[in-house]
């Protein structure tokens, strides 16, 4: 498991371990927090297709699904 600080996720780059729809590289484009600093919403965007989707930010810690950076 990768250690992540939710405050530093915005504009971070990620590589999908098993690409879908030929989309491998992603960037976190939007984060929404509530008053106590908990992440309510995390949106990632595929670099090539510009397709966006909401994900649970905790899934980014799973090394079997995501790698930090573009590899």
PDB file of N, H, CA, C and O in Angstrom:
ATOM      1  N   UNK A   1       0.830  -1.192   0.000  1.00  0.00           N
ATOM      2  CA  UNK A   1       0.000   0.000   0.000  1.00  0.00           C
ATOM      3  C   UNK A   1       0.871   1.251   0.000  1.00  0.00           C
ATOM      4  O   UNK A   1       1.835   1.351   0.758  1.00  0.00           O
ATOM      5  N   UNK A   2       0.526   2.179  -0.840  1.00  0.00           N
ATOM      6  H   UNK A   2      -0.258   2.097  -1.456  1.00  0.00           H
ATOM      7  CA  UNK A   2       1.229   3.442  -0.956  1.00  0.00           C
ATOM      8  C   UNK A   2       0.665   4.434   0.051  1.00  0.00           C
ATOM      9  O   UNK A   2      -0.551   4.514   0.223  1.00  0.00           O
ATOM     10  N   UNK A   3       1.528   5.187   0.717  1.00  0.00           N
ATOM     11  H   UNK A   3       2.516   5.122   0.577  1.00  0.00           H
ATOM     12  CA  UNK A   3       1.084   6.249   1.614  1.00  0.00           C
ATOM     13  C   UNK A   3       0.675   7.450   0.774  1.00  0.00           C
ATOM     14  O   UNK A   3       1.434   7.880  -0.095  1.00  0.00           O
ATOM     15  N   UNK A   4      -0.507   7.997   1.018  1.00  0.00           N
ATOM     16  H   UNK A   4      -1.123   7.648   1.724  1.00  0.00           H
ATOM     17  CA  UNK A   4      -0.992   9.157   0.266  1.00  0.00           C
ATOM     18  C   UNK A   4      -1.518  10.211   1.217  1.00  0.00           C
ATOM     19  O   UNK A   4      -2.186   9.908   2.206  1.00  0.00           O
ATOM     20  N   UNK A   5      -1.200  11.459   0.895  1.00  0.00           N
ATOM     21  H   UNK A   5      -0.658  11.705   0.092  1.00  0.00           H
ATOM     22  CA  UNK A   5      -1.780  12.591   1.601  1.00  0.00           C
ATOM     23  C   UNK A   5      -2.866  13.156   0.687  1.00  0.00           C
ATOM     24  O   UNK A   5      -2.552  13.639  -0.401  1.00  0.00           O
ATOM     25  N   UNK A   6      -4.125  13.108   1.096  1.00  0.00           N
ATOM     26  H   UNK A   6      -4.380  12.715   1.980  1.00  0.00           H
ATOM     27  CA  UNK A   6      -5.199  13.570   0.218  1.00  0.00           C
ATOM     28  C   UNK A   6      -5.051  15.038  -0.208  1.00  0.00           C
ATOM     29  O   UNK A   6      -5.543  15.423  -1.269  1.00  0.00           O
ATOM     30  N   UNK A   7      -4.392  15.841   0.593  1.00  0.00           N
ATOM     31  H   UNK A   7      -3.993  15.529   1.455  1.00  0.00           H
ATOM     32  CA  UNK A   7      -4.195  17.253   0.250  1.00  0.00           C
ATOM     33  C   UNK A   7      -3.251  17.437  -0.936  1.00  0.00           C
ATOM     34  O   UNK A   7      -3.281  18.479  -1.590  1.00  0.00           O
ATOM     35  N   UNK A   8      -2.417  16.442  -1.219  1.00  0.00           N
ATOM     36  H   UNK A   8      -2.393  15.595  -0.687  1.00  0.00           H
ATOM     37  CA  UNK A   8      -1.437  16.554  -2.304  1.00  0.00           C
ATOM     38  C   UNK A   8      -1.841  15.777  -3.551  1.00  0.00           C
ATOM     39  O   UNK A   8      -1.036  15.626  -4.469  1.00  0.00           O
ATOM     40  N   UNK A   9      -3.068  15.286  -3.597  1.00  0.00           N
ATOM     41  H   UNK A   9      -3.723  15.409  -2.851  1.00  0.00           H
ATOM     42  CA  UNK A   9      -3.516  14.483  -4.738  1.00  0.00           C
ATOM     43  C   UNK A   9      -3.798  15.294  -5.994  1.00  0.00           C
ATOM     44  O   UNK A   9      -3.594  14.799  -7.103  1.00  0.00           O
ATOM     45  N   UNK A  10      -4.258  16.519  -5.844  1.00  0.00           N
ATOM     46  H   UNK A  10      -4.424  16.921  -4.943  1.00  0.00           H
ATOM     47  CA  UNK A  10      -4.646  17.312  -7.008  1.00  0.00           C
ATOM     48  C   UNK A  10      -3.481  17.448  -7.981  1.00  0.00           C
ATOM     49  O   UNK A  10      -2.373  17.809  -7.584  1.00  0.00           O
ATOM     50  N   UNK A  11      -3.733  17.160  -9.245  1.00  0.00           N
ATOM     51  H   UNK A  11      -4.633  16.866  -9.567  1.00  0.00           H
ATOM     52  CA  UNK A  11      -2.761  17.196 -10.348  1.00  0.00           C
ATOM     53  C   UNK A  11      -1.703  16.097 -10.262  1.00  0.00           C
ATOM     54  O   UNK A  11      -0.708  16.145 -10.985  1.00  0.00           O
ATOM     55  N   UNK A  12      -1.903  15.106  -9.389  1.00  0.00           N
ATOM     56  H   UNK A  12      -2.712  15.067  -8.802  1.00  0.00           H
ATOM     57  CA  UNK A  12      -0.951  13.993  -9.346  1.00  0.00           C
ATOM     58  C   UNK A  12      -1.207  13.063 -10.530  1.00  0.00           C
ATOM     59  O   UNK A  12      -2.316  13.001 -11.059  1.00  0.00           O
ATOM     60  N   UNK A  13      -0.154  12.337 -10.937  1.00  0.00           N
ATOM     61  H   UNK A  13       0.747  12.387 -10.507  1.00  0.00           H
ATOM     62  CA  UNK A  13      -0.212  11.489 -12.124  1.00  0.00           C
ATOM     63  C   UNK A  13      -0.200  10.024 -11.707  1.00  0.00           C
ATOM     64  O   UNK A  13       0.494   9.639 -10.765  1.00  0.00           O
ATOM     65  N   UNK A  14      -0.987   9.202 -12.429  1.00  0.00           N
ATOM     66  H   UNK A  14      -1.550   9.514 -13.194  1.00  0.00           H
ATOM     67  CA  UNK A  14      -1.145   7.795 -12.092  1.00  0.00           C
ATOM     68  C   UNK A  14      -1.153   6.940 -13.345  1.00  0.00           C
ATOM     69  O   UNK A  14      -1.598   7.374 -14.407  1.00  0.00           O
ATOM     70  N   UNK A  15      -0.651   5.712 -13.208  1.00  0.00           N
ATOM     71  H   UNK A  15      -0.289   5.359 -12.345  1.00  0.00           H
ATOM     72  CA  UNK A  15      -0.655   4.737 -14.291  1.00  0.00           C
ATOM     73  C   UNK A  15      -1.510   3.552 -13.864  1.00  0.00           C
ATOM     74  O   UNK A  15      -1.310   2.985 -12.790  1.00  0.00           O
ATOM     75  N   UNK A  16      -2.468   3.182 -14.717  1.00  0.00           N
ATOM     76  H   UNK A  16      -2.631   3.642 -15.589  1.00  0.00           H
ATOM     77  CA  UNK A  16      -3.304   2.020 -14.438  1.00  0.00           C
ATOM     78  C   UNK A  16      -2.500   0.754 -14.705  1.00  0.00           C
ATOM     79  O   UNK A  16      -1.859   0.637 -15.750  1.00  0.00           O
ATOM     80  N   UNK A  17      -2.528  -0.187 -13.777  1.00  0.00           N
ATOM     81  H   UNK A  17      -3.048  -0.091 -12.928  1.00  0.00           H
ATOM     82  CA  UNK A  17      -1.807  -1.447 -13.939  1.00  0.00           C
ATOM     83  C   UNK A  17      -2.440  -2.271 -15.060  1.00  0.00           C
ATOM     84  O   UNK A  17      -1.734  -2.870 -15.871  1.00  0.00           O
ATOM     85  N   UNK A  18      -3.765  -2.298 -15.101  1.00  0.00           N
ATOM     86  H   UNK A  18      -4.338  -1.812 -14.442  1.00  0.00           H
ATOM     87  CA  UNK A  18      -4.481  -2.993 -16.176  1.00  0.00           C
ATOM     88  C   UNK A  18      -5.341  -1.973 -16.915  1.00  0.00           C
ATOM     89  O   UNK A  18      -6.463  -1.688 -16.496  1.00  0.00           O
ATOM     90  N   UNK A  19      -4.821  -1.420 -18.013  1.00  0.00           N
ATOM     91  H   UNK A  19      -3.910  -1.651 -18.354  1.00  0.00           H
ATOM     92  CA  UNK A  19      -5.548  -0.385 -18.749  1.00  0.00           C
ATOM     93  C   UNK A  19      -6.879  -0.899 -19.316  1.00  0.00           C
ATOM     94  O   UNK A  19      -6.996  -2.054 -19.727  1.00  0.00           O
ATOM     95  N   UNK A  20      -7.871  -0.008 -19.323  1.00  0.00           N
ATOM     96  H   UNK A  20      -7.776   0.930 -18.989  1.00  0.00           H
ATOM     97  CA  UNK A  20      -9.165  -0.277 -19.942  1.00  0.00           C
ATOM     98  C   UNK A  20      -9.377   0.748 -21.040  1.00  0.00           C
ATOM     99  O   UNK A  20      -8.982   1.905 -20.894  1.00  0.00           O
ATOM    100  N   UNK A  21      -9.985   0.343 -22.120  1.00  0.00           N
ATOM    101  H   UNK A  21     -10.306  -0.597 -22.238  1.00  0.00           H
ATOM    102  CA  UNK A  21     -10.278   1.241 -23.246  1.00  0.00           C
ATOM    103  C   UNK A  21      -9.012   1.936 -23.747  1.00  0.00           C
ATOM    104  O   UNK A  21      -9.064   3.084 -24.189  1.00  0.00           O
ATOM    105  N   UNK A  22      -7.885   1.245 -23.680  1.00  0.00           N
ATOM    106  H   UNK A  22      -7.842   0.313 -23.321  1.00  0.00           H
ATOM    107  CA  UNK A  22      -6.590   1.774 -24.114  1.00  0.00           C
ATOM    108  C   UNK A  22      -6.174   3.024 -23.347  1.00  0.00           C
ATOM    109  O   UNK A  22      -5.389   3.832 -23.843  1.00  0.00           O
ATOM    110  N   UNK A  23      -6.703   3.179 -22.137  1.00  0.00           N
ATOM    111  H   UNK A  23      -7.340   2.522 -21.734  1.00  0.00           H
ATOM    112  CA  UNK A  23      -6.355   4.321 -21.290  1.00  0.00           C
ATOM    113  C   UNK A  23      -5.430   3.823 -20.179  1.00  0.00           C
ATOM    114  O   UNK A  23      -5.818   2.989 -19.362  1.00  0.00           O
ATOM    115  N   UNK A  24      -4.226   4.336 -20.162  1.00  0.00           N
ATOM    116  H   UNK A  24      -3.911   5.014 -20.827  1.00  0.00           H
ATOM    117  CA  UNK A  24      -3.228   3.886 -19.194  1.00  0.00           C
ATOM    118  C   UNK A  24      -2.817   4.995 -18.227  1.00  0.00           C
ATOM    119  O   UNK A  24      -2.633   4.742 -17.036  1.00  0.00           O
ATOM    120  N   UNK A  25      -2.675   6.217 -18.730  1.00  0.00           N
ATOM    121  H   UNK A  25      -2.825   6.423 -19.697  1.00  0.00           H
ATOM    122  CA  UNK A  25      -2.190   7.332 -17.909  1.00  0.00           C
ATOM    123  C   UNK A  25      -3.339   8.254 -17.520  1.00  0.00           C
ATOM    124  O   UNK A  25      -4.185   8.612 -18.339  1.00  0.00           O
ATOM    125  N   UNK A  26      -3.338   8.626 -16.241  1.00  0.00           N
ATOM    126  H   UNK A  26      -2.651   8.335 -15.576  1.00  0.00           H
ATOM    127  CA  UNK A  26      -4.411   9.450 -15.678  1.00  0.00           C
ATOM    128  C   UNK A  26      -3.830  10.555 -14.812  1.00  0.00           C
ATOM    129  O   UNK A  26      -2.689  10.480 -14.356  1.00  0.00           O
ATOM    130  N   UNK A  27      -4.648  11.589 -14.597  1.00  0.00           N
ATOM    131  H   UNK A  27      -5.575  11.650 -14.967  1.00  0.00           H
ATOM    132  CA  UNK A  27      -4.267  12.687 -13.722  1.00  0.00           C
ATOM    133  C   UNK A  27      -5.480  13.042 -12.861  1.00  0.00           C
ATOM    134  O   UNK A  27      -6.609  13.068 -13.350  1.00  0.00           O
ATOM    135  N   UNK A  28      -5.240  13.314 -11.578  1.00  0.00           N
ATOM    136  H   UNK A  28      -4.323  13.293 -11.181  1.00  0.00           H
ATOM    137  CA  UNK A  28      -6.318  13.746 -10.685  1.00  0.00           C
ATOM    138  C   UNK A  28      -6.619  15.202 -11.018  1.00  0.00           C
ATOM    139  O   UNK A  28      -5.761  16.070 -10.862  1.00  0.00           O
ATOM    140  N   UNK A  29      -7.838  15.466 -11.476  1.00  0.00           N
ATOM    141  H   UNK A  29      -8.535  14.761 -11.602  1.00  0.00           H
ATOM    142  CA  UNK A  29      -8.184  16.814 -11.935  1.00  0.00           C
ATOM    143  C   UNK A  29      -9.081  17.579 -10.967  1.00  0.00           C
ATOM    144  O   UNK A  29      -9.102  18.810 -10.990  1.00  0.00           O
ATOM    145  N   UNK A  30      -9.821  16.866 -10.117  1.00  0.00           N
ATOM    146  H   UNK A  30      -9.804  15.867 -10.099  1.00  0.00           H
ATOM    147  CA  UNK A  30     -10.698  17.550  -9.165  1.00  0.00           C
ATOM    148  C   UNK A  30     -10.743  16.795  -7.851  1.00  0.00           C
ATOM    149  O   UNK A  30     -10.790  15.566  -7.820  1.00  0.00           O
ATOM    150  N   UNK A  31     -10.728  17.553  -6.770  1.00  0.00           N
ATOM    151  H   UNK A  31     -10.689  18.551  -6.795  1.00  0.00           H
ATOM    152  CA  UNK A  31     -10.920  17.005  -5.427  1.00  0.00           C
ATOM    153  C   UNK A  31     -11.926  17.886  -4.710  1.00  0.00           C
ATOM    154  O   UNK A  31     -11.906  19.109  -4.850  1.00  0.00           O
ATOM    155  N   UNK A  32     -12.804  17.261  -3.945  1.00  0.00           N
ATOM    156  H   UNK A  32     -12.820  16.268  -3.831  1.00  0.00           H
ATOM    157  CA  UNK A  32     -13.781  18.009  -3.173  1.00  0.00           C
ATOM    158  C   UNK A  32     -13.677  17.538  -1.726  1.00  0.00           C
ATOM    159  O   UNK A  32     -13.744  16.341  -1.447  1.00  0.00           O
ATOM    160  N   UNK A  33     -13.514  18.488  -0.814  1.00  0.00           N
ATOM    161  H   UNK A  33     -13.460  19.460  -1.041  1.00  0.00           H
ATOM    162  CA  UNK A  33     -13.363  18.189   0.609  1.00  0.00           C
ATOM    163  C   UNK A  33     -14.565  18.734   1.379  1.00  0.00           C
ATOM    164  O   UNK A  33     -15.205  19.692   0.948  1.00  0.00           O
ATOM    165  N   UNK A  34     -14.869  18.108   2.536  1.00  0.00           N
ATOM    166  H   UNK A  34     -14.349  17.329   2.886  1.00  0.00           H
ATOM    167  CA  UNK A  34     -15.858  18.717   3.421  1.00  0.00           C
ATOM    168  C   UNK A  34     -15.126  19.560   4.456  1.00  0.00           C
ATOM    169  O   UNK A  34     -13.907  19.710   4.371  1.00  0.00           O
ATOM    170  N   UNK A  35     -15.843  20.115   5.433  1.00  0.00           N
ATOM    171  H   UNK A  35     -16.833  19.993   5.502  1.00  0.00           H
ATOM    172  CA  UNK A  35     -15.248  21.053   6.387  1.00  0.00           C
ATOM    173  C   UNK A  35     -14.122  20.453   7.226  1.00  0.00           C
ATOM    174  O   UNK A  35     -13.177  21.155   7.586  1.00  0.00           O
ATOM    175  N   UNK A  36     -14.216  19.164   7.540  1.00  0.00           N
ATOM    176  H   UNK A  36     -14.983  18.594   7.247  1.00  0.00           H
ATOM    177  CA  UNK A  36     -13.183  18.563   8.388  1.00  0.00           C
ATOM    178  C   UNK A  36     -12.000  18.010   7.588  1.00  0.00           C
ATOM    179  O   UNK A  36     -11.116  17.379   8.168  1.00  0.00           O
ATOM    180  N   UNK A  37     -11.965  18.230   6.283  1.00  0.00           N
ATOM    181  H   UNK A  37     -12.683  18.743   5.812  1.00  0.00           H
ATOM    182  CA  UNK A  37     -10.832  17.829   5.464  1.00  0.00           C
ATOM    183  C   UNK A  37     -10.937  16.451   4.836  1.00  0.00           C
ATOM    184  O   UNK A  37      -9.992  15.984   4.201  1.00  0.00           O
ATOM    185  N   UNK A  38     -12.077  15.798   5.007  1.00  0.00           N
ATOM    186  H   UNK A  38     -12.844  16.178   5.523  1.00  0.00           H
ATOM    187  CA  UNK A  38     -12.279  14.483   4.408  1.00  0.00           C
ATOM    188  C   UNK A  38     -12.596  14.636   2.925  1.00  0.00           C
ATOM    189  O   UNK A  38     -13.362  15.517   2.534  1.00  0.00           O
ATOM    190  N   UNK A  39     -12.004  13.773   2.104  1.00  0.00           N
ATOM    191  H   UNK A  39     -11.382  13.058   2.421  1.00  0.00           H
ATOM    192  CA  UNK A  39     -12.255  13.824   0.658  1.00  0.00           C
ATOM    193  C   UNK A  39     -13.652  13.292   0.382  1.00  0.00           C
ATOM    194  O   UNK A  39     -13.985  12.164   0.745  1.00  0.00           O
ATOM    195  N   UNK A  40     -14.467  14.122  -0.267  1.00  0.00           N
ATOM    196  H   UNK A  40     -14.197  15.038  -0.562  1.00  0.00           H
ATOM    197  CA  UNK A  40     -15.812  13.715  -0.650  1.00  0.00           C
ATOM    198  C   UNK A  40     -15.831  13.145  -2.067  1.00  0.00           C
ATOM    199  O   UNK A  40     -16.591  12.224  -2.366  1.00  0.00           O
ATOM    200  N   UNK A  41     -14.993  13.698  -2.926  1.00  0.00           N
ATOM    201  H   UNK A  41     -14.376  14.446  -2.683  1.00  0.00           H
ATOM    202  CA  UNK A  41     -15.027  13.320  -4.339  1.00  0.00           C
ATOM    203  C   UNK A  41     -13.642  13.471  -4.942  1.00  0.00           C
ATOM    204  O   UNK A  41     -12.934  14.441  -4.670  1.00  0.00           O
ATOM    205  N   UNK A  42     -13.261  12.492  -5.769  1.00  0.00           N
ATOM    206  H   UNK A  42     -13.836  11.705  -5.990  1.00  0.00           H
ATOM    207  CA  UNK A  42     -11.982  12.521  -6.475  1.00  0.00           C
ATOM    208  C   UNK A  42     -12.254  12.170  -7.934  1.00  0.00           C
ATOM    209  O   UNK A  42     -12.840  11.129  -8.230  1.00  0.00           O
ATOM    210  N   UNK A  43     -11.830  13.035  -8.833  1.00  0.00           N
ATOM    211  H   UNK A  43     -11.354  13.881  -8.593  1.00  0.00           H
ATOM    212  CA  UNK A  43     -12.054  12.800 -10.260  1.00  0.00           C
ATOM    213  C   UNK A  43     -10.710  12.638 -10.966  1.00  0.00           C
ATOM    214  O   UNK A  43      -9.801  13.446 -10.778  1.00  0.00           O
ATOM    215  N   UNK A  44     -10.592  11.579 -11.786  1.00  0.00           N
ATOM    216  H   UNK A  44     -11.331  10.923 -11.938  1.00  0.00           H
ATOM    217  CA  UNK A  44      -9.395  11.389 -12.590  1.00  0.00           C
ATOM    218  C   UNK A  44      -9.757  11.536 -14.061  1.00  0.00           C
ATOM    219  O   UNK A  44     -10.880  11.249 -14.476  1.00  0.00           O
ATOM    220  N   UNK A  45      -8.780  11.990 -14.836  1.00  0.00           N
ATOM    221  H   UNK A  45      -7.869  12.224 -14.498  1.00  0.00           H
ATOM    222  CA  UNK A  45      -8.978  12.198 -16.278  1.00  0.00           C
ATOM    223  C   UNK A  45      -7.927  11.403 -17.040  1.00  0.00           C
ATOM    224  O   UNK A  45      -6.738  11.463 -16.726  1.00  0.00           O
ATOM    225  N   UNK A  46      -8.380  10.657 -18.046  1.00  0.00           N
ATOM    226  H   UNK A  46      -9.346  10.609 -18.301  1.00  0.00           H
ATOM    227  CA  UNK A  46      -7.455   9.925 -18.903  1.00  0.00           C
ATOM    228  C   UNK A  46      -6.723  10.933 -19.777  1.00  0.00           C
ATOM    229  O   UNK A  46      -7.347  11.827 -20.350  1.00  0.00           O
ATOM    230  N   UNK A  47      -5.416  10.798 -19.884  1.00  0.00           N
ATOM    231  H   UNK A  47      -4.910  10.072 -19.419  1.00  0.00           H
ATOM    232  CA  UNK A  47      -4.605  11.777 -20.597  1.00  0.00           C
ATOM    233  C   UNK A  47      -4.913  11.770 -22.093  1.00  0.00           C
ATOM    234  O   UNK A  47      -5.057  12.834 -22.695  1.00  0.00           O
ATOM    235  N   UNK A  48      -5.016  10.590 -22.697  1.00  0.00           N
ATOM    236  H   UNK A  48      -4.899   9.726 -22.208  1.00  0.00           H
ATOM    237  CA  UNK A  48      -5.208  10.503 -24.145  1.00  0.00           C
ATOM    238  C   UNK A  48      -6.632  10.852 -24.583  1.00  0.00           C
ATOM    239  O   UNK A  48      -6.813  11.619 -25.528  1.00  0.00           O
ATOM    240  N   UNK A  49      -7.629  10.307 -23.916  1.00  0.00           N
ATOM    241  H   UNK A  49      -7.482   9.685 -23.147  1.00  0.00           H
ATOM    242  CA  UNK A  49      -9.016  10.483 -24.370  1.00  0.00           C
ATOM    243  C   UNK A  49      -9.739  11.629 -23.683  1.00  0.00           C
ATOM    244  O   UNK A  49     -10.813  12.032 -24.128  1.00  0.00           O
ATOM    245  N   UNK A  50      -9.171  12.162 -22.604  1.00  0.00           N
ATOM    246  H   UNK A  50      -8.299  11.835 -22.242  1.00  0.00           H
ATOM    247  CA  UNK A  50      -9.790  13.242 -21.812  1.00  0.00           C
ATOM    248  C   UNK A  50     -11.086  12.803 -21.125  1.00  0.00           C
ATOM    249  O   UNK A  50     -11.869  13.644 -20.683  1.00  0.00           O
ATOM    250  N   UNK A  51     -11.311  11.488 -21.034  1.00  0.00           N
ATOM    251  H   UNK A  51     -10.674  10.806 -21.393  1.00  0.00           H
ATOM    252  CA  UNK A  51     -12.493  10.970 -20.356  1.00  0.00           C
ATOM    253  C   UNK A  51     -12.283  11.084 -18.851  1.00  0.00           C
ATOM    254  O   UNK A  51     -11.212  10.755 -18.342  1.00  0.00           O
ATOM    255  N   UNK A  52     -13.309  11.550 -18.141  1.00  0.00           N
ATOM    256  H   UNK A  52     -14.179  11.818 -18.554  1.00  0.00           H
ATOM    257  CA  UNK A  52     -13.226  11.729 -16.685  1.00  0.00           C
ATOM    258  C   UNK A  52     -14.115  10.716 -15.981  1.00  0.00           C
ATOM    259  O   UNK A  52     -15.155  10.305 -16.494  1.00  0.00           O
ATOM    260  N   UNK A  53     -13.677  10.331 -14.799  1.00  0.00           N
ATOM    261  H   UNK A  53     -12.831  10.665 -14.382  1.00  0.00           H
ATOM    262  CA  UNK A  53     -14.503   9.458 -13.975  1.00  0.00           C
ATOM    263  C   UNK A  53     -14.185   9.707 -12.508  1.00  0.00           C
ATOM    264  O   UNK A  53     -13.060  10.049 -12.147  1.00  0.00           O
ATOM    265  N   UNK A  54     -15.207   9.527 -11.669  1.00  0.00           N
ATOM    266  H   UNK A  54     -16.122   9.249 -11.963  1.00  0.00           H
ATOM    267  CA  UNK A  54     -15.033   9.644 -10.227  1.00  0.00           C
ATOM    268  C   UNK A  54     -14.558   8.300  -9.690  1.00  0.00           C
ATOM    269  O   UNK A  54     -15.051   7.247 -10.095  1.00  0.00           O
ATOM    270  N   UNK A  55     -13.598   8.349  -8.776  1.00  0.00           N
ATOM    271  H   UNK A  55     -13.198   9.204  -8.447  1.00  0.00           H
ATOM    272  CA  UNK A  55     -13.129   7.130  -8.117  1.00  0.00           C
ATOM    273  C   UNK A  55     -12.980   7.413  -6.629  1.00  0.00           C
ATOM    274  O   UNK A  55     -12.939   8.567  -6.203  1.00  0.00           O
ATOM    275  N   UNK A  56     -12.903   6.364  -5.862  1.00  0.00           N
ATOM    276  H   UNK A  56     -12.937   5.426  -6.208  1.00  0.00           H
ATOM    277  CA  UNK A  56     -12.577   6.498  -4.447  1.00  0.00           C
ATOM    278  C   UNK A  56     -11.071   6.730  -4.369  1.00  0.00           C
ATOM    279  O   UNK A  56     -10.303   5.910  -4.873  1.00  0.00           O
ATOM    280  N   UNK A  57     -10.636   7.805  -3.761  1.00  0.00           N
ATOM    281  H   UNK A  57     -11.260   8.471  -3.352  1.00  0.00           H
ATOM    282  CA  UNK A  57      -9.211   8.136  -3.739  1.00  0.00           C
ATOM    283  C   UNK A  57      -8.394   7.071  -3.032  1.00  0.00           C
ATOM    284  O   UNK A  57      -7.201   6.935  -3.303  1.00  0.00           O
ATOM    285  N   UNK A  58      -8.997   6.322  -2.147  1.00  0.00           N
ATOM    286  H   UNK A  58      -9.966   6.432  -1.927  1.00  0.00           H
ATOM    287  CA  UNK A  58      -8.267   5.262  -1.441  1.00  0.00           C
ATOM    288  C   UNK A  58      -7.857   4.122  -2.382  1.00  0.00           C
ATOM    289  O   UNK A  58      -6.911   3.391  -2.090  1.00  0.00           O
ATOM    290  N   UNK A  59      -8.560   3.967  -3.502  1.00  0.00           N
ATOM    291  H   UNK A  59      -9.329   4.561  -3.739  1.00  0.00           H
ATOM    292  CA  UNK A  59      -8.188   2.943  -4.485  1.00  0.00           C
ATOM    293  C   UNK A  59      -6.809   3.219  -5.083  1.00  0.00           C
ATOM    294  O   UNK A  59      -6.139   2.293  -5.539  1.00  0.00           O
ATOM    295  N   UNK A  60      -6.381   4.471  -5.086  1.00  0.00           N
ATOM    296  H   UNK A  60      -6.925   5.224  -4.715  1.00  0.00           H
ATOM    297  CA  UNK A  60      -5.063   4.811  -5.627  1.00  0.00           C
ATOM    298  C   UNK A  60      -3.937   4.213  -4.792  1.00  0.00           C
ATOM    299  O   UNK A  60      -2.811   4.094  -5.274  1.00  0.00           O
ATOM    300  N   UNK A  61      -4.222   3.835  -3.549  1.00  0.00           N
ATOM    301  H   UNK A  61      -5.137   3.932  -3.157  1.00  0.00           H
ATOM    302  CA  UNK A  61      -3.216   3.221  -2.684  1.00  0.00           C
ATOM    303  C   UNK A  61      -2.974   1.758  -3.042  1.00  0.00           C
ATOM    304  O   UNK A  61      -1.971   1.180  -2.624  1.00  0.00           O
ATOM    305  N   UNK A  62      -3.868   1.158  -3.800  1.00  0.00           N
ATOM    306  H   UNK A  62      -4.683   1.627  -4.140  1.00  0.00           H
ATOM    307  CA  UNK A  62      -3.779  -0.262  -4.141  1.00  0.00           C
ATOM    308  C   UNK A  62      -2.789  -0.471  -5.289  1.00  0.00           C
ATOM    309  O   UNK A  62      -3.072  -0.114  -6.432  1.00  0.00           O
ATOM    310  N   UNK A  63      -1.631  -1.049  -4.977  1.00  0.00           N
ATOM    311  H   UNK A  63      -1.401  -1.338  -4.047  1.00  0.00           H
ATOM    312  CA  UNK A  63      -0.572  -1.238  -5.971  1.00  0.00           C
ATOM    313  C   UNK A  63      -0.955  -2.242  -7.053  1.00  0.00           C
ATOM    314  O   UNK A  63      -0.313  -2.284  -8.102  1.00  0.00           O
ATOM    315  N   UNK A  64      -1.985  -3.048  -6.822  1.00  0.00           N
ATOM    316  H   UNK A  64      -2.506  -3.013  -5.969  1.00  0.00           H
ATOM    317  CA  UNK A  64      -2.418  -3.986  -7.858  1.00  0.00           C
ATOM    318  C   UNK A  64      -3.279  -3.293  -8.916  1.00  0.00           C
ATOM    319  O   UNK A  64      -3.545  -3.872  -9.969  1.00  0.00           O
ATOM    320  N   UNK A  65      -3.722  -2.048  -8.644  1.00  0.00           N
ATOM    321  H   UNK A  65      -3.507  -1.577  -7.789  1.00  0.00           H
ATOM    322  CA  UNK A  65      -4.545  -1.292  -9.589  1.00  0.00           C
ATOM    323  C   UNK A  65      -3.836  -0.064 -10.152  1.00  0.00           C
ATOM    324  O   UNK A  65      -3.999   0.264 -11.327  1.00  0.00           O
ATOM    325  N   UNK A  66      -3.042   0.624  -9.309  1.00  0.00           N
ATOM    326  H   UNK A  66      -2.909   0.358  -8.354  1.00  0.00           H
ATOM    327  CA  UNK A  66      -2.455   1.910  -9.698  1.00  0.00           C
ATOM    328  C   UNK A  66      -0.985   1.995  -9.325  1.00  0.00           C
ATOM    329  O   UNK A  66      -0.550   1.421  -8.327  1.00  0.00           O
ATOM    330  N   UNK A  67      -0.221   2.725 -10.147  1.00  0.00           N
ATOM    331  H   UNK A  67      -0.574   3.191 -10.957  1.00  0.00           H
ATOM    332  CA  UNK A  67       1.165   3.073  -9.835  1.00  0.00           C
ATOM    333  C   UNK A  67       1.278   4.587  -9.910  1.00  0.00           C
ATOM    334  O   UNK A  67       0.748   5.216 -10.827  1.00  0.00           O
ATOM    335  N   UNK A  68       1.971   5.162  -8.944  1.00  0.00           N
ATOM    336  H   UNK A  68       2.401   4.652  -8.200  1.00  0.00           H
ATOM    337  CA  UNK A  68       2.127   6.612  -8.926  1.00  0.00           C
ATOM    338  C   UNK A  68       3.098   7.042 -10.006  1.00  0.00           C
ATOM    339  O   UNK A  68       4.143   6.418 -10.195  1.00  0.00           O
ATOM    340  N   UNK A  69       2.755   8.108 -10.715  1.00  0.00           N
ATOM    341  H   UNK A  69       1.907   8.615 -10.561  1.00  0.00           H
ATOM    342  CA  UNK A  69       3.569   8.600 -11.824  1.00  0.00           C
ATOM    343  C   UNK A  69       3.155   7.937 -13.126  1.00  0.00           C
ATOM    344  O   UNK A  69       2.312   7.040 -13.141  1.00  0.00           O
ATOM    345  N   UNK A  70       3.763   8.392 -14.227  1.00  0.00           N
ATOM    346  H   UNK A  70       4.448   9.120 -14.215  1.00  0.00           H
ATOM    347  CA  UNK A  70       3.469   7.801 -15.529  1.00  0.00           C
ATOM    348  C   UNK A  70       4.611   6.858 -15.886  1.00  0.00           C
ATOM    349  O   UNK A  70       5.748   7.290 -16.076  1.00  0.00           O
ATOM    350  N   UNK A  71       4.307   5.596 -15.974  1.00  0.00           N
ATOM    351  H   UNK A  71       3.384   5.244 -15.820  1.00  0.00           H
ATOM    352  CA  UNK A  71       5.338   4.586 -16.228  1.00  0.00           C
ATOM    353  C   UNK A  71       5.010   3.805 -17.468  1.00  0.00           C
ATOM    354  O   UNK A  71       5.761   2.906 -17.848  1.00  0.00           O
TER     355      UNK A  71
END
